[in-house]
Each structure stands twice: as C-alpha cells, then as structure tokens.
C-alpha cells in the first residue's frame, strides 16, 4: 500500500509513550486527511482518517498484515494511546489493545482490560448471536420483533474479575441505556438481562427464561452467572411482583431482590414509577462492592442524574458465584408477543465507577406509536363501537337518575317567590350531598348543614325541615319569603328556601362561631365569654328585636328567643336566628295565633290563658335570656327531689336579700362591671314580670341598655310576689310541673311541625 500525504512523527512503543494528537492536513479529495504511525522492532501500526470520514487501520508484523476499515461520523481529531502489542508466529495478536476516543464518534474499546464505554455501537466489536444486530444508526438491536426468539450481545474480551488467582471478585460497575418498544401500548414480550458470567447459551430458552437459562438449570449453583433483569411480563413461577419490574438474579430467574421499575426522588424521597415498555430511553446503573458484597441497582429516565437511593439492593458474595473467564453482555428474548429490545449505550469498569456515557451522541430509538395505533383499529374498533352504544345507554340512565336525584316540587303560585328560591342541585353540591361531616346540629324541627354555594362561594347554613301535608304550605312560604326581606346586623339573614316532596329546606347566612348556648354551658369545648362580650350580645339581640317589633314594615313576633337561637358571627356579635316559629302581622292589627309554641322557661304566663303571642311575650322571653347570659344558667333547671329551679325566682330571691351579685356567672371570677351587671339583672327581672303591662317595650329596653333612659328605681317589694306562684294561678300549671330538661320544646294544641302554630 502506498502512503500519501504528510507523515506525522513516528512513535515507538519502546519509548516513553504519551498521547499523540493528529492534526488535519490539507489534501486533495479522496486522499489521506489524517494519519499516524506507531512502530516497534517487531510491528508497525498505521492509522488513517480519509476525507470521506473513513477510519483505516493497518497493522504489519513481518509478512502478516491486518486491515480494518469503518466509517466515522466526522473528521474531528482523535486521540491515540498505544498500550502494548506483541507478535506470535505468522499472526498478529493484540494483547491488551488500545484506547481510541473519537470526538463525535461513539465507540470505545476496552482499555487495559479494565473499562470501556460505548456511546452508540457503530464499529463496536461485540459478539452477537440470535437476532442481535447493530443498526446503521448505532443501535444495538437485541430482538427484531420476531416471536419466541432470543439474542445475546457480549463484549469479546474476558474480564479479569479476580485480582489474584483464588482471590475474591473485585468491585465493578456498569451503566447502560436501553429502550423497549412494544407492539401494543400495554403489552410487551419479556425483557432484557445484563449479565456477568458464562458466554455459552446453547441450552437457554426464550420467553420467561430471557435467553439466559432454561427450565432444567434454573436455580442451579453450577450456572455461575449474575444478572439484572428488566422484565415486562409477570411470571408466577418466579414469584414476580408484577409485569414491570427490575430484579437481581443469581444463578436463577427467581430474583434475590426485586422492585417495580422506577426511582426514588432525591429531594422528596417519593417513589416515581417508570414503565419499561413506554418506548422511551432509560438508564440503569449496576454497582458491586467487592468488600461489602453489596449489589445496588439504580434506574432513572434518560438525562437524569443517577439517584442516590438504589431501586434494588442485595447482599451476595459474587466470589462464590462467578468463575473465570467471565464475560459481560446482554441477553434478551420475546414470547408470543413480539417486542423490540434496544441498547443505546453501555459502559463498564472494574475497581471504579463506570465511565460516563455521552448522552448527546446516543442514537435515537425508532418512532413508537404508529404500529400500535393500527393494531388498535384492527382489534379494538368493534369492541369500541359496542362500548359507545353501551355508554350512550348508561348516560341516558344516569341523566334520568340525576334528574330524579335533584327533583323539586314547584307549583304555579311559587313563581312570585322565584328570586328567593334555591335549586336543590345547588344546595346538594354546597353541602356535599348533605353528608354527616357537614352537619352543624340537630334541632327540634330538623337538621342544619354547612355549605358553600358553588358559584358565589358564599358560606351558608342549610336547614332541612320535614313536611308531609300541603295544608298551610303556601302561607308558610309566603311568610318565610317575607321574613327573608329582614335586614339587620343582629339578625341571621334568611336567604331563601327550596322545596322537595316531604321536605322543606331553609337557607341562612352561616355563622362561624355557632350558637351562644355552646359558650354558656359547654365550657370544655368553648372559651368562657367575658362580661364585655356578654353585654354586647345582649345589646345586639335587643337591637334586633326592636327592629322586628317596631322598625320594620310589619310586626314580627319571634316566639322562640333563647340562647341556642342566638348565633355568633366571626366577631362574636350576637345574631338572632331561627325564625321558624315567627309570626307576622301589620302594625295596629291583632295577632291571631291560637297555639302555644316555644321553649319551657321562656314562655310568658299569659300564653297559657289566651294562646296569643305578642311583642310583650317576646319581651318576657328576652328577660329570661338576659338572666341566662348573666348567670350562665338555664331558665329551668332540675333540682333535688324532682323539683325544678326557676332561674327568675332564684335571681328575685337574691335581689330581695340584697345579694344580687352572687348570681353572676362564677366563671367570670369577679371580672365584670358591677353597675352593668346589676342593670342587666334588674332589666331581666323587669322583662320577666308576670303582668304584660309591667314589662317595658323593646325600645325602652334598648334605651335602658344604652343609658339613654334612666332605669326606674324599683324596690324588691315591686316584685315581692312569687313568679312561680303567679304562673300557677294564671293557669300555667302544666308547664311548671312538667319534668322536662332545660330547653325542652313545649307545644300545646294540635300543630304541625311545618306550620309552627299558624
């Protein structure tokens, strides 16, 4: 062969060698572009890089010559590091070889028998069998989509795993990038195994044996093989966890350690699943520590750094498993499902970390998706058509059930109340289907739920009241809507209603702090109210009552004033709520209520005789409410020997004895304004007077509380009679003698829970 072009300096192997950089020469087309010579006393090595980007290597020893030619990706500079060579007879044998690194050419050759790296496999000297080939783009294709076949790709040089004869297996590390392209998105054919051990697979089987072992030798210690499997099929005989796992195999496909494919996030520690048959390239690292005998396997998406926490880890002394000579490589197989298994890059090292694979130089995986789509159309289309028909039927059924689920009662006369009516669908969604977790409480007339309206995000309280009869429902809803027009800062706003068969639903503003009675009597769950808060609540409720009695367009009688019906907003202001028993009538008219409704301890004595509620019966109840808030006790309490203690009589007795301050709630620990407290107690007694004419109006009550009018100078003789005795003489005996607990609802006469005595 005739050498042409400028000759680079010769370098002899006998000399102290150093890396030789070759410089590009300007030459005519198709002539030598780069060249170098290495020679010793027994052989000469010539390397040429032509203008056509072809690498030519010629090695001469005596009369023998070896020629190698391969295309490279670019004419960039390369680094040649000679190592050692020798001749034997007429043939030339490269003992340790040499390291060639091409910038832009992803081939690495084993250097000094210790490490190698392949960033693509163009020109790689791998021992291939079965269906394994190296594609023109540099992919190592293990399987080509043929069913029930296997393939192997082995590095040709045997490893020196033991430092000395009889010594232990040294530490080693490998890294490789792989990709599996399935024929269908959710189904693939078996997988890939990286192995260290024998280089004879004549008896191996495909399918679940992955081209590594067979049904006879699986599990035998004489196999002398170690592997890391990437398996996409669940095999119960090997006790696989699933059809997407990574396992450590020692002489057997029954893994000594196995985990679902994925990686642990270094920042959060969370496990992230990876799908082996995603058609995407992924990287695997395998480390063996010869001293600790620990095997660690890591996995991550391509271009992600190696995780710090291994996916699979096991302790196993490979010195008792592997024999020399030992080889490294890959085994792969398919079963009845045809898949494509690829390795894009590979590196290996003994007694050190595997060299980094140049990700930028890796070949691309074939496009994934078109074949699967075609298969789906061929097989799934008939099934999909049937599923669509079935889906339409299901949708129709669901729509009918949905309509029944949100069905409401609507009548022509309700048109005028339209703006105050809510849809049941909105209320159902607001309360999450009236689930128990949204339940605020259970009252005498129904359950109350917390909700959030879907569109406005307004917090509401939803009260469900049962009703079975249509009698009086029109009048009741008319009054509900009328009461809904009340606007006062100390009234709980009634927003509207909804009606279903057998059920009436009232919608109120939501009060985040609940009802007042929880703070007065449930001291373990709620903090104790100080005196300033209690007085502000009393004044607020008084202001609200004045509004509904005198300042609104109609007179509204609440008829159920008590601590449990006073709700507290976010600023602990008292708001009077639950107008379920309220009655309306025009100013100057006579109320026509004929049924006694309310709660024991808050009922005025004249209700037993006439049954007619009036603003003064609300004043009586408000008096009991004042005493309840100031004393922290219920209006009626069960005493010893089946007797009942009336709060108003107890306060009156202390007033007569000049010890009125002793009735103030002991939980205040004396921390209150004495003048304000005495005023509140006297006002409570005055409002609770048995004679309606002796009670003040709510306007006077507000003036007394605000200090706009001096409180009348009353003496104990003014109320020297027994309230309890007068109530009995007024025909209220049935209420006094009833053995009811506090806040027991007393209803006289026939009335429905719906109408509340209307």
C-alpha positions in Angstrom: 0.0 0.0 0.0 1.4 3.4 -0.9 1.4 6.0 1.8 0.5 9.6 0.7 0.4 12.9 2.3 2.5 14.4 5.1 3.7 11.8 7.6 3.3 12.5 11.2 6.2 11.8 13.6 6.7 8.1 14.3 6.3 6.9 17.8 7.9 3.7 19.1 6.3 1.5 21.7 9.7 1.0 23.2 9.8 4.8 24.0 8.1 6.6 26.9 4.7 6.9 25.2 2.4 9.8 25.6 -1.0 10.6 23.8 -0.5 11.6 20.2 -2.9 14.2 18.7 -3.2 14.1 15.0 -3.6 17.3 13.0 -5.7 17.7 9.9 -3.8 18.1 6.7 -5.0 19.9 3.5 -5.1 17.2 0.9 -6.9 16.6 -2.4 -10.3 15.0 -2.3 -10.4 11.3 -1.5 -6.8 11.5 -0.3 -5.4 10.9 3.2 -6.7 13.6 5.6 -5.1 12.4 8.9 -2.6 9.7 9.5 -0.1 8.4 12.1 2.4 5.6 12.6 3.2 3.6 15.6 6.1 1.1 15.4 8.3 -1.2 17.4 11.1 -3.6 16.5 8.6 -6.3 15.6 5.4 -4.5 14.2 4.1 -1.3 12.7 0.6 0.2 13.2 -0.7 2.7 10.6 -3.9 4.8 11.2 -5.5 6.9 8.5 -8.6 9.1 8.6 -9.7 9.9 5.0 -11.5 12.9 3.6 -14.6 10.6 3.2 -14.7 10.2 7.1 -13.4 6.6 6.9 -11.0 5.2 9.5 -8.4 2.7 8.2 -6.1 0.7 10.5 -3.3 -1.4 9.1 -1.1 -3.5 11.3 2.0 -5.2 9.9 4.2 -7.8 11.6 6.7 -9.5 9.4 4.9 -10.9 6.4 1.5 -10.7 8.0 -0.9 -7.7 7.9 -4.3 -6.9 9.4 -6.5 -4.3 7.7 -9.6 -2.7 9.4 -11.9 0.0 7.8 -15.0 1.7 9.3 -16.9 4.9 8.7 -16.9 7.6 11.4 -19.3 10.4 11.9 -16.9 13.3 11.5 -13.3 14.1 10.6 -12.7 15.6 14.0 -9.4 15.0 15.8 -8.9 11.8 17.7 -6.6 10.7 20.5 -4.5 7.6 20.1 -3.0 5.9 23.2 -0.9 2.9 22.4 -0.7 0.3 25.1 1.1 -2.9 24.3 1.3 -5.3 21.4 3.2 -8.5 20.5 3.6 -10.9 17.6 3.4 -14.6 17.6 4.3 -16.7 14.5 2.7 -15.6 11.3 -0.3 -14.0 13.0 -0.7 -10.7 14.9 -2.4 -10.7 18.3 -3.3 -7.6 20.2 -2.9 -8.5 23.8 -4.3 -5.5 25.8 -5.4 -3.4 22.8 -5.5 0.4 22.7 -7.9 3.1 23.6 -9.3 5.2 20.8 -11.6 8.2 21.6 -13.4 9.9 18.8 -15.0 13.3 19.4 -18.3 12.8 17.6 -17.7 9.1 17.2 -19.3 7.0 19.9 -17.1 3.8 20.1 -14.9 2.8 23.0 -12.7 -0.2 23.1 -11.7 -2.0 26.3 -8.6 -0.3 27.7 -6.1 -2.3 29.7 -8.8 -4.9 30.3 -10.5 -2.7 33.0 -13.1 -0.4 31.4 -14.9 0.5 28.2 -17.6 2.9 27.1 -19.9 2.7 24.1 -21.9 5.9 23.3 -23.5 4.2 20.4 -22.3 0.9 18.8 -21.1 1.8 15.3 -17.9 -0.2 14.7 -18.2 -2.0 18.1 -16.7 -5.4 18.1 -19.4 -7.3 20.1 -20.0 -11.0 19.9 -23.6 -11.2 18.6 -25.9 -14.2 18.2 -29.6 -14.9 17.6 -31.5 -11.8 16.3 -28.9 -9.3 17.7 -27.6 -6.8 15.2 -26.0 -3.3 15.2 -28.1 -1.0 13.1 -26.6 1.6 10.8 -27.6 4.3 13.2 -25.6 2.7 16.0 -28.4 0.9 18.0 -27.7 -2.5 19.5 -30.9 -4.2 18.5 -31.3 -7.4 20.5 -34.7 -8.5 19.2 -36.3 -7.5 15.9 -40.0 -8.2 16.6 -39.9 -11.9 15.9 -41.8 -14.1 18.4 -40.2 -16.8 20.5 -36.6 -15.8 19.8 -33.6 -14.8 21.8 -30.4 -12.8 21.3 -27.1 -12.1 23.0 -24.6 -9.4 22.8 -21.3 -10.0 24.6 -18.2 -8.0 25.0 -15.5 -10.1 23.3 -12.8 -9.7 25.9 -12.9 -11.8 29.0 -12.8 -10.0 32.3 -10.1 -10.3 35.0 -12.6 -10.2 37.9 -10.1 -11.6 40.4 -7.0 -9.6 41.3 -5.1 -12.7 42.1 -5.7 -16.4 41.5 -8.1 -17.6 44.1 -8.8 -14.1 45.2 -12.3 -12.5 45.6 -14.2 -10.9 42.8 -13.2 -7.2 42.5 -15.7 -4.3 42.6 -17.2 -3.5 39.3 -19.7 -1.0 37.9 -21.7 -0.8 34.7 -24.2 1.6 33.2 -26.3 1.2 30.1 -29.2 3.0 28.3 -32.0 0.8 26.9 -35.4 1.1 25.3 -38.2 -1.4 24.8 -40.8 -0.8 22.0 -43.9 -2.9 22.5 -46.4 -3.9 19.7 -49.2 -2.6 21.9 -49.2 0.2 24.5 -50.0 -2.1 27.4 -48.5 -5.4 26.3 -44.9 -6.5 25.5 -42.8 -9.5 25.2 -40.5 -10.3 28.2 -37.3 -8.2 28.5 -33.5 -7.7 28.8 -30.9 -9.0 31.2 -27.5 -7.6 31.8 -25.3 -10.5 32.9 -21.8 -11.3 34.1 -20.6 -14.9 33.8 -20.5 -17.6 31.1 -20.6 -17.0 27.4 -22.4 -20.2 26.4 -26.2 -20.0 25.9 -26.8 -23.0 23.7 -29.3 -24.5 26.1 -31.1 -21.3 27.1 -34.7 -20.7 26.2 -36.6 -17.6 25.2 -39.9 -16.3 26.7 -39.8 -16.2 30.5 -36.3 -17.6 30.6 -35.0 -14.4 28.9 -32.4 -16.3 26.8 -30.4 -16.8 30.0 -31.4 -20.2 31.5 -33.9 -23.0 30.9 -36.4 -25.0 32.9 -33.8 -27.6 33.8 -30.9 -25.5 35.1 -32.8 -22.5 36.6 -31.6 -22.2 40.1 -28.5 -24.4 39.8 -25.4 -23.2 41.5 -23.4 -24.5 38.6 -24.7 -21.8 36.3 -22.1 -19.3 37.7 -24.0 -16.3 36.4 -25.2 -13.0 37.8 -27.7 -10.7 36.1 -30.0 -7.8 36.4 -33.3 -8.3 34.7 -35.7 -5.8 33.2 -38.8 -7.9 32.9 -42.1 -6.8 31.3 -44.1 -10.0 31.9 -45.5 -11.3 35.2 -44.3 -14.9 35.8 -45.8 -16.6 38.8 -43.3 -19.4 38.7 -40.5 -16.9 39.5 -42.7 -15.0 42.0 -42.6 -11.8 40.1 -44.3 -8.8 41.8 -45.8 -7.5 38.5 -45.3 -7.1 34.8 -43.0 -4.1 35.1 -40.1 -4.9 37.5 -36.3 -4.9 37.9 -34.6 -7.8 39.7 -31.2 -9.1 40.8 -30.7 -12.7 39.6 -28.0 -15.0 40.9 -28.0 -18.4 39.1 -31.7 -18.2 38.9 -34.5 -16.1 37.5 -36.2 -16.2 40.9 -34.7 -12.8 41.9 -33.0 -12.4 45.2 -34.2 -8.8 45.3 -36.9 -7.2 43.1 -38.9 -4.0 42.8 -41.3 -2.3 40.5 -39.4 -0.3 37.8 -38.9 3.3 38.9 -36.7 5.6 41.0 -36.7 7.4 44.3 -36.6 11.2 44.1 -33.5 12.7 45.8 -35.4 15.7 47.1 -38.7 14.2 48.4 -37.8 10.6 48.7 -41.0 9.7 46.8 -41.1 6.7 44.5 -41.7 7.5 40.9 -42.9 4.7 38.6 -41.3 4.1 35.2 -42.9 2.0 32.5 -40.4 -0.3 30.9 -42.5 -0.6 27.7 -43.0 3.2 27.4 -40.9 3.3 24.2 -38.7 5.8 25.9 -34.9 5.5 26.6 -34.0 4.9 30.3 -30.7 4.5 32.1 -29.6 1.7 34.5 -26.6 1.6 36.8 -25.3 -1.6 38.5 -22.7 -1.4 41.2 -21.0 -4.3 43.0 -18.8 -3.7 46.1 -16.2 -6.5 46.4 -15.6 -5.7 50.1 -19.1 -5.4 51.4 -20.5 -7.8 48.7 -23.5 -5.4 48.2 -25.2 -5.1 44.8 -27.0 -1.9 44.1 -29.2 -1.2 41.0 -30.3 2.3 40.1 -32.7 3.4 37.4 -33.8 6.8 36.0 -35.2 8.5 32.9 -32.6 9.4 30.3 -30.7 12.7 31.1 -31.5 12.4 34.8 -28.6 12.1 37.2 -28.0 8.8 39.0 -30.3 8.7 42.0 -28.7 8.4 45.4 -31.1 5.7 46.7 -30.9 2.4 44.9 -34.1 0.9 43.3 -33.0 -2.7 44.2 -30.3 -3.7 46.6 -29.0 -7.1 47.9 -26.0 -8.7 49.7 -24.5 -11.6 47.8 -20.8 -12.6 47.6 -20.2 -13.0 43.8 -16.8 -14.6 44.6 -18.8 -17.7 45.3 -20.8 -17.4 42.1 -18.6 -16.2 39.2 -15.7 -18.1 37.6 -13.0 -17.0 35.3 -13.1 -16.4 32.4 -16.2 -14.3 32.9 -17.9 -12.2 30.2 -20.3 -9.2 30.3 -23.2 -8.7 28.0 -26.9 -8.6 27.4 -29.5 -11.3 26.9 -33.0 -10.7 25.6 -36.0 -12.7 24.4 -39.5 -12.5 23.2 -42.5 -14.7 23.7 -45.8 -14.9 21.9 -45.9 -11.1 21.9 -43.3 -9.5 19.6 -41.3 -6.6 21.0 -38.2 -4.7 20.1 -35.4 -4.5 22.7 -32.6 -2.0 22.2 -29.4 -0.9 24.0 -28.3 2.6 23.0 -25.1 2.9 25.1 -23.0 0.9 27.6 -20.0 1.4 29.8 -18.2 -0.8 32.3 -15.3 -0.6 34.7 -13.5 -2.7 37.3 -12.4 -1.2 40.6 -14.1 2.1 39.8 -17.2 3.8 38.5 -18.3 3.1 35.0 -17.3 5.8 32.5 -20.0 8.3 31.7 -22.0 7.7 28.6 -22.1 10.6 26.2 -25.9 11.1 26.1 -25.7 13.6 23.3 -24.0 11.0 21.0 -26.6 8.2 21.5 -28.6 7.1 18.5 -32.4 7.6 18.5 -34.9 5.0 19.2 -37.3 4.1 16.3 -40.6 6.0 16.3 -43.1 4.4 18.6 -46.9 4.5 18.1 -47.9 4.0 14.5 -47.9 0.3 14.6 -49.8 0.2 17.9 -52.5 2.5 16.6 -53.0 0.3 13.6 -53.4 -2.7 15.8 -55.9 -0.9 18.0 -58.0 -0.1 15.0 -58.0 -3.6 13.7 -58.8 -5.3 17.0 -60.5 -2.8 19.3 -62.7 -0.9 16.8 -65.6 -3.5 17.0 -65.3 -3.5 20.8 -65.2 0.3 20.9 -68.3 0.5 18.8 -70.2 -1.7 21.2 -68.8 0.2 24.2 -70.0 3.5 22.7 -73.5 2.1 22.3 -73.4 0.9 25.9 -72.0 4.2 27.0 -75.0 6.1 25.5 -77.4 3.8 27.3 -75.5 4.4 30.6 -75.5 8.2 30.0 -79.3 8.2 29.5 -79.8 6.2 32.6 -77.6 8.5 34.6 -79.3 11.6 33.3 -82.7 10.1 34.4 -81.4 9.2 37.8 -79.7 12.6 38.1 -83.0 14.3 37.3 -84.7 12.3 39.9 -81.9 13.0 42.4 -82.3 16.8 42.1 -86.1 16.7 41.6 -88.0 19.5 43.3 -91.7 20.5 43.9 -92.7 23.6 42.1 -96.2 25.0 41.8 -97.6 27.9 39.9 -98.1 30.0 43.0 -94.4 29.8 43.7 -93.5 31.9 40.7 -93.7 35.1 42.7 -91.1 33.8 45.1 -88.7 32.9 42.4 -85.8 35.1 43.4 -85.9 33.6 46.9 -85.8 30.0 45.8 -82.7 27.9 45.6 -82.3 24.9 43.3 -81.9 21.6 45.2 -78.9 20.8 42.9 -77.0 23.9 44.2 -77.8 23.0 47.8 -76.9 19.4 47.3 -73.5 20.3 45.9 -73.0 23.0 48.5 -73.4 20.5 51.4 -71.5 17.7 49.6 -74.7 15.7 49.4 -75.8 16.6 53.0 -73.1 14.4 54.3 -72.7 13.9 58.0 -69.3 15.7 58.0 -71.2 19.0 57.1 -73.8 18.5 59.8 -73.8 21.5 62.2 -76.5 20.4 64.6 -79.9 18.8 65.1 -82.8 21.0 66.3 -86.4 20.4 67.1 -87.6 20.9 63.6 -84.7 19.4 61.5 -81.0 19.2 60.8 -78.7 22.0 59.9 -75.8 21.6 57.5 -72.9 23.8 56.5 -72.5 24.5 52.8 -70.6 26.6 50.2 -72.6 27.8 47.2 -70.8 26.5 44.0 -70.9 29.8 42.1 -70.7 32.6 44.6 -68.6 30.6 47.2 -70.8 32.0 49.9 -70.9 30.1 53.1 -74.5 29.1 54.1 -76.3 27.1 56.8 -79.0 24.8 55.3 -81.9 23.6 57.5 -84.0 20.7 56.4 -87.5 20.6 57.8 -89.8 17.6 57.1 -93.3 18.2 56.0 -95.9 15.8 54.6 -99.0 17.9 54.3 -99.8 20.7 51.8 -102.0 22.4 54.4 -100.8 25.9 55.0 -97.6 25.5 53.0 -98.4 28.4 50.7 -98.9 30.8 53.6 -95.9 29.5 55.4 -93.6 30.0 52.4 -95.1 33.5 51.9 -94.1 34.3 55.5 -90.6 32.8 55.0 -90.0 34.9 52.0 -91.3 38.0 53.8 -89.0 37.3 56.8 -86.2 36.9 54.2 -86.5 40.6 53.5 -85.4 41.5 57.0 -82.1 43.3 57.0 -80.4 44.0 60.3 -76.9 43.4 61.6 -78.1 41.4 64.6 -80.4 39.1 62.7 -79.3 35.9 60.9 -80.2 36.6 57.3 -82.7 34.1 55.8 -81.6 33.8 52.2 -84.4 31.7 50.8 -85.8 28.2 50.5 -86.2 25.1 48.5 -89.0 22.5 48.5 -89.0 18.8 47.7 -91.5 16.1 48.3 -91.9 15.7 52.1 -89.1 18.2 52.7 -88.7 22.0 53.1 -85.2 23.5 53.1 -84.4 26.9 54.5 -81.1 28.7 53.7 -79.4 31.1 56.1 -76.2 33.0 56.4 -73.5 30.9 58.0 -72.3 31.9 61.5 -68.8 30.5 62.0 -68.9 30.6 65.9 -72.1 28.6 66.3 -74.8 29.2 68.9 -74.4 31.1 72.2 -75.5 28.2 74.4 -72.3 26.2 73.5 -70.3 29.0 75.1 -72.5 29.2 78.2 -72.8 25.5 79.0 -70.0 23.7 77.2 -67.0 25.2 78.9 -64.7 22.3 78.0 -65.2 22.8 74.3 -65.6 26.6 74.1 -63.8 29.5 75.9 -65.7 31.4 78.6 -67.3 34.7 77.4 -66.1 37.7 79.3 -68.6 40.3 80.6 -68.0 42.8 77.7 -68.8 40.1 75.2 -71.9 39.0 77.0 -73.2 42.6 77.3 -72.5 43.2 73.6 -74.5 40.1 72.7 -77.5 41.2 75.0 -77.5 44.6 73.4 -77.3 43.2 69.9 -80.2 40.8 70.4 -82.2 43.7 71.9 -81.5 45.8 68.9 -82.6 43.1 66.5 -85.9 42.6 68.5 -86.6 46.3 68.4 -86.2 46.2 64.6 -88.6 43.3 64.0 -91.2 44.7 66.6 -91.3 48.4 65.7 -88.9 49.4 62.9 -89.8 47.1 60.0 -92.8 47.4 57.7 -94.6 44.6 59.6 -94.6 43.4 63.1 -92.6 40.1 63.5 -93.0 38.1 66.7 -90.1 35.7 67.0 -91.8 33.4 69.7 -88.6 31.4 70.3 -86.0 33.6 71.8 -83.3 31.6 73.7 -79.6 31.2 73.8 -79.5 28.3 71.3 -81.2 30.5 68.7 -78.7 33.3 69.1 -75.7 32.7 66.8 -72.3 34.3 66.9 -70.6 35.7 63.8 -66.9 35.9 63.2 -66.6 38.9 65.5 -68.6 37.3 68.3 -71.6 39.6 67.7 -74.9 38.1 68.7 -77.5 37.5 65.9 -81.0 36.3 66.5 -81.9 33.4 64.2 -84.3 30.5 63.6 -87.4 32.3 62.6 -89.2 29.0 62.1 -91.9 29.9 64.7 -92.1 33.6 63.9 -95.5 35.3 63.1 -96.1 38.4 61.0 -98.9 40.9 61.1 -99.5 44.5 60.2 -98.9 47.3 62.6 -102.0 48.1 64.6 -103.6 44.6 63.8 -104.3 41.9 66.3 -102.3 38.8 66.1 -104.4 35.7 65.6 -102.1 32.9 66.8 -104.1 30.3 68.7 -101.4 27.7 69.6 -98.8 28.0 72.3 -95.3 27.3 70.9 -91.9 28.0 72.4 -89.5 26.6 74.9 -90.0 26.0 78.6 -88.6 28.8 80.8 -89.1 31.4 78.1 -92.9 31.3 77.8 -94.9 34.2 79.2 -97.7 33.2 81.7 -100.5 34.8 79.6 -99.8 32.4 76.7 -101.4 29.6 78.7 -104.6 31.6 79.1 -105.0 33.3 75.6 -102.6 31.4 73.4 -101.9 34.7 71.7 -98.3 35.8 71.1 -97.4 39.5 71.1 -94.3 41.6 71.2 -94.6 41.5 75.0 -94.3 37.7 75.1 -91.0 38.2 73.2 -90.0 40.7 75.9 -90.7 38.1 78.6 -88.5 35.6 76.7 -85.8 38.2 76.3 -85.8 38.8 80.1 -85.2 35.1 80.7 -82.4 35.3 78.0 -80.8 38.2 79.9 -80.7 36.3 83.1 -79.4 33.2 81.3 -76.5 35.1 79.8 -75.6 37.0 83.0 -75.9 34.0 85.3 -74.6 31.3 83.0 -77.6 29.1 84.0 -80.6 27.8 82.1 -84.1 29.3 82.8 -85.3 26.0 84.2 -83.0 23.5 85.9 -83.7 20.2 87.6 -83.2 20.4 91.3 -83.2 17.7 94.0 -86.3 15.5 94.7 -87.8 16.0 91.3 -88.2 19.7 91.9 -87.4 22.4 89.3 -85.4 25.5 90.0 -86.8 28.6 88.1 -83.9 31.0 87.3 -86.1 34.1 87.6 -87.3 33.1 91.2 -83.7 32.4 92.2 -82.5 35.8 91.0 -85.5 37.5 92.5 -84.8 35.9 95.9 -81.2 37.2 95.9 -82.4 40.7 94.9 -84.8 40.7 97.9 -81.9 39.6 100.1 -79.6 42.3 98.8 -77.1 39.7 97.4 -77.8 40.1 93.7 -74.1 40.0 92.7 -74.0 36.4 93.9 -76.0 35.2 90.9 -73.4 36.5 88.4 -71.7 33.6 86.5 -68.9 32.3 88.7 -66.7 31.6 85.7 -66.2 35.4 85.3 -64.2 35.2 88.6 -65.5 38.6 89.6 -64.1 40.3 86.5 -67.1 42.4 85.4 -68.6 45.9 85.7 -70.8 45.7 88.7 -73.1 48.5 87.7 -73.6 47.0 84.2 -74.2 43.6 85.7 -76.8 44.8 88.2 -78.6 46.8 85.5 -78.8 43.7 83.3 -80.1 41.5 86.1 -82.8 44.1 87.1 -83.7 44.6 83.5 -84.1 40.8 83.1 -86.4 40.7 86.1 -88.5 43.6 84.8 -88.8 42.0 81.4 -89.9 38.7 83.1 -92.7 40.4 85.1 -95.8 38.1 85.1 -98.0 41.0 84.1 -97.6 42.1 80.5 -98.4 45.7 81.2 -95.5 45.9 83.7 -93.0 44.9 81.1 -91.1 47.5 79.1 -91.2 47.7 75.3 -88.1 46.7 73.3 -87.4 50.4 72.6 -87.3 51.1 76.3 -85.1 48.0 76.8 -82.6 49.3 74.3 -82.7 52.8 75.9 -82.0 51.3 79.3 -79.1 49.3 78.0 -77.5 52.2 76.1 -78.0 54.6 79.0 -80.3 56.8 77.0 -83.0 56.5 79.7 -82.6 56.1 83.4 -83.6 52.7 84.7 -86.7 53.0 87.1 -85.9 52.8 90.7 -87.6 49.5 91.7 -87.6 48.0 95.1 -87.8 44.4 96.0 -91.4 44.9 97.0 -92.2 45.8 93.4 -91.7 42.1 92.6 -92.2 40.7 96.1 -94.7 38.1 94.9 -93.6 34.6 93.8 -93.2 34.4 90.0 -93.8 30.7 90.2 -97.0 31.0 92.2 -98.4 33.6 89.8 -97.6 31.4 86.9 -99.6 28.6 88.5 -102.5 30.9 89.3 -102.6 32.1 85.7 -103.2 28.5 84.5 -99.7 27.8 83.6 -99.5 24.8 85.9 -98.9 22.2 83.2 -95.7 24.0 82.2 -94.3 24.3 85.7 -95.0 20.7 86.7 -93.6 19.1 83.6 -90.5 17.2 84.3 -88.6 18.5 81.2 -85.0 19.2 80.9 -83.9 22.7 80.1 -84.6 23.9 76.5 -87.4 21.2 76.1 -89.8 22.2 73.5 -93.4 22.6 74.8 -96.2 22.7 72.3 -99.9 22.9 73.3 -102.7 22.0 70.9 -102.5 20.3 67.6 -100.0 21.8 65.3 -97.7 20.5 62.6 -94.0 20.9 62.7 -94.3 22.7 59.4 -96.7 25.5 60.3 -95.4 26.1 63.8 -98.9 27.0 65.0 -100.0 29.1 62.1 
